[in-house]
Amino acid sequence: MRYVVFEKAGAVGIGRLSDDASAVHCLDLTAQEAARGVLALVERQLAGLPLRETGERLPTASLSPLPAVPRPIRNIFCVGK
């Protein structure tokens, strides 16, 4: 499952990317949770809270992508080839 943090019409949202990457299925989160990015999803999972979709499906072309972790708790280092 791939998650996307995005902005649309000035509001931040998080959703699940469709298999063909053409759309995002929005998750039912508060504005405060969405502003925390995927860290909010991890915290919800650890607390045993469900991740529910709103039923809204947005085309990816209409969204502005945002960083998955907008304010990391610690420094993040990525190493790759």
SULQUIMO-V546703 format. One record per helix or strand of 3 or more residues. SS is the DSSP state (H for helix, E for strand). FROM is the first residue (numbers start at 1). TO is the last residue. If there is no record, write none. Layout:
BEGIN
ss=SS from=FROM to=TO
ss=SS from=FROM to=TO
END
This chain:
BEGIN
ss=E from=3 to=8
ss=E from=11 to=17
ss=E from=23 to=27
ss=H from=31 to=35
ss=H from=38 to=46
ss=E from=53 to=59
ss=H from=60 to=62
END
